[in-house]
Amino acid sequence: MAAVVFGIFALCLAHAHAHSGGFSVELIHRDSVKSPFYNPLETASDRITNALRRSFSRVNHFRPNSVSTKAAEADLIADNGEYLMNISLGTPGVEVLAIADTGSDLIWTQCKPCSQCFEQDAPLFDPSKSSTYRKLSCSASQCEDLQGSSCSASTCQYSVSYGDRSFSNGDLAAETLTLGSTTGRPVALPKTVFGCGLENGGTFGQNTSGIIGLGGGEASLISQLGTSIAGKFSHCLLPISETGKSSKFNFGTNAVVAGRGVVSTPLVKKSPNTFYFLTLEAVTVGTKRIEFTGSSFGSSEGNIIIDSGTTLTLLPSDFYTEVESVVDGLISAPRVEGPQGLSLCYEVKDDDIKVPDVTVHFTNADVPLKPLNTFVRVSDTTVCFTFSPNDNLAIYGNLAQMNFLVGYDTEKQTVSFKPTDCEAVARIEKEEMLQHSRKDDEHKDTAALVH
């Protein structure tokens, strides 16, 4: 992981770090009632089926033969994203709702004057109305470091394309990006590099206007924050049944994962540096340990990607078949057909079926999964295994991460897992935020009386 891309971040975030010990922002699942994508007419099974469809369409993004080293070479688009983040761009700030994604790098949004833009509900960001907007010159180091950049009239241009032929082209610029915080005090990040999209197209939806890249490349928000957050970020993903609530995405000291039950595994540096590679050694089902022989990412270190935007855990077909066979042998319920892509489904009636224990073995980290991680209800009468075969690919998806505090430390190069009641954490954080808000109001009232 690169260090700070822009030194001013260290100054800005060092102040935020000293003041609040880190900060957290709201992370909204796309199917939450807080999300603009929320459809009250959809059933729980409709949402699961749609999430599976999005997950499968995302997979081409990770295939080695389709991945380039360009920044933000991703297959993540509006309707394929799982989690959304509110940010503010410019001075004065303009709210932008964008897709938060650990599998891509570049931050970008649609901008005026747009020669080709997909339709969006919110107004386009207008850089001419911001006092802090600056285009980057072709000679700027950030332009030179961004692979795929070009030059037009001395202005740096970016161009990103996606697996479904979606794309975004425009000016590479620096702007103040502001994140909301659970303390109630926004965190402003001056001179954040982002793409001001002037020509965009594809299968984007109207409710979003861009992407917040949280990957490992130098253009990502994480890399730009760098040492100011000590290279740390974490998330606690709520179970999919908690549609009315939101998760938290934590930065800096707020992102430290510690205490009882924490296990940590090395992050493996591989190309492209956008993705977060781990090493999967085996999966245990019941008492049967099944050794993992590798994937298209290799047979030793860095053979699996951890990704917050992929729903299922995808495993090479041969290995998956072994795992499925053991799981099936330990379940007594009748098998039924499930949604496309899920090969192991069962009929359930009045009670939930008894499912075997599953433990995922990463290097130095054994992660025991709960039934909510390994089986998902796709209809009133059907549950399905959340692992799926996918040629030789290996991705550790977000269903397996729910109700875990997952922490990334890009300085120590580790990923940590801690079993956590994420709904309880979200409730406590909400109460703390309300307390901060009340204290701020009290300070304002006191100041008004003094004056």
C-alpha positions, 0 to 999 in steps of 0.5 A: 500500500502506498503512503500518503499521496498528498501531504496535506492529508496528513495535516488535515487528518492528523487534526481529526485523529487527535480530536476524535481518535479516528472517525466513522461514516455511515455505510448503507446497504443498497436494499436498506430502507435508507437507500434510494434503491429500496423498493418496498414492493420487493420481498426478502427473497426478491432482494436476495435473488437480485443481490445474487444476480449482481454478484455474478455480473461482478465476477468478470472484474476479478478474472486475471485475464480481464484485469489490467493495472489501470486504476479503477479497472472494475466491474462495479456499477450502480446496480452491481454495488452493495453498499453506498456512502454519502460524501460531500464535494466542493466548497460549498459542499454538494452531497454525492451518493456513491458506491463504496467499493473495496474492489476498485480505486478511483473516486469519480462523479458526473460533472457539468458541463457533461457532454454525455451523462447517464441520467441521475436524480441528483443535480450534477456536480458543478465545479465552476461553483466550487472555490476549492476545485482545481484541475490537475496538470499533465505534469502533476505527479498524480497524473503521471502515476495514474495509468491510462491517463492522457493530456488535453490542453495541459489538463490531465484526463482520466479514462476508466472502462468496466467489464459491462462496457460502462465507462467514465472519462473526464478531468482528473482534479483535486477537490475538498471531499467531506465525510460525515462522522458518527461524532456529528463533526464532518471530516474535511479532506482537502485536495482529494484527487477524483475524476470529474466525469464529463463523458459517462455511460453504461448501465448506471442507475439514476440514484447514484452518480459515481464510485468511491474506490476503497481498493489498494491502488494509489488513487483510492480514498484509502491510499490518499488518506494513508498515514493520517489514518495509520493505514487502518479501516474496518467495517461491520456488515449487518445481516441482510435481514436488518434492512432498516439499519445501516452499517459503519465504515471506520477509519484510523483508530476507530478501525482498530480490531482488538479484543477477545476472539480476534484472528489476523491473516496477512494481506498479500501484495500482488498485481493488480494492487487494487485487490486485497489478496489473502491466503486460503489454506482449507475449509472445515465442514463438521469435522472434515478438513478440506485442503485448498489447492489454489485458484487462478490467483495461484496455489500458494500465497494470495490465492483468494480475494476478499471483497465487500461488493461480492455477495457469495463466496466463490470457489474453484469448481473442483474444490467447491464440489468437495465442500458441497459434498460434505455439507450435503452429507450432513444435512437431512432436509430434502434438496430443491432447485434454487436460483441460478448459480446456487447449486445446494438448496433445501426445503424448509418448513416450520423450523430452520434446518440444522446446518453443519459448522463451517470454518474457513482457514486463512493463514494464521486465522481460523474463522468459524462461520455462523449459519447466517454466513453459510445459508441464506433464505431465498424464499419462504420455503427454500434456503441455499448454501452461500458458497458457489462454484465459479471456474477457478476463481476464489472470492470471499464475499460479503455474506461470509463477512456479516456479523464480523468486524473486519479490519484492514491494516495496510501498514502491518499488511493484515486483515483481522476478523472478530465475531461481532453483533453488528446490529448492537454496535450500530445501535451503540454508535447511534446512541453515541452520535446522539449524545455528541449532537446533544453536547454540541447543542448545549455548547451552542446554547451556552455560547448564545447565552454568553453573547 
